[in-house]
Amino acid sequence: MNIPNTITLARIFSVPLIVWLILTEQMLGAFVVFVLGGVSDALDGLIAKQFDSVTMLGKYLDPLADKILLVSIFVTLGIKEEIPSWLVILVVSRDILIIGGILFSYLMEIKVVIKPVMISKANTFFQIVLAALVLANAAFTMEIALMIVIFVYIVAMTTVLSGYSYLTTWVKQSNLPKID
């Protein structure tokens, strides 16, 4: 286990703490831990690249850590009614669609290569910004409601576009036989 993978695991282990902090309305703590999670995400990638420590485990673990963190925060913020439930459903459904497609392909022994595309990276970025804005707004009682609403719709749009992109890529690569 190298340093970047250890940092990534620490990010995964921070998720229950962030969820608990949000549920107990300790938003400043949740905001701080979330920001530290974001810093750790940048740090593990930087260390891995700078010191030639990229591992196969890290290639899978890092995006998994991001998904666990974001989905957990979105669900928790949805439960606390800090973000709209329809957006939580949309974000989680897209991730289920992607994971379901990958699992289906694996079970059906269909070779499909799914790589993050620009719209997916943009979607992740906007999800992070939205979560940070919502946590900051609650922690510091800022007046940024309009900005949050704008990011809610940006996240919704990029989530739909990203899901569509993954779905069309999967359909093109899967070459599923037609049923008569």
C-alpha positions, 0 to 999 in steps of 0.5 A: 500500500503506497502513500497515494492509495493510503490517502485515498482510503482515508478519504473513503473512511472520512465519508461516515464522519461527513455524513454524521456531521451533516445529520447532526447539523454540524455543518462547519465540521462537515464543510471542513472535512469535505474540503480536506477530502477535496484536497486529499483527492488532489494530493493523492493524484499529485503524489502518484504522478510526481513520484511514479506511484500510480497503481492499478488499485489506485486507478480504481480506488480513486474514482470509487472514493469520489463516487462514495463521497459525492453520492453519500453527501448528495443523499445526506443533503437530500435527506436534510432537504438542503438540496432537492430530492429530484436532483439526488434521485437523478445523480444517484440514478446516473451512477446506478446506470453506469455501474449497472451497465458495467456489471451487466457487460461483465456478466454477459462477457461483453467487452466495453471500455468506459472512460471518463469523458469531458462532460463526466469530469465537468459533472463531477466538478459541478457536483463538488462545487454544489456540495461545497456551496451548500455546506458553506451556506449552512456553515457560515449562513451565507446568502448564496441561495441563488448561486445554489439554485443555479448550480442545482440546474447545472448539475442536473443538466451535466448529469443528464448529458453525462448519463446519455454519453455513457449510455450511448458509448455502452450501446455502441460498444456492446453490440448486443444481438437483436431479438426477433 
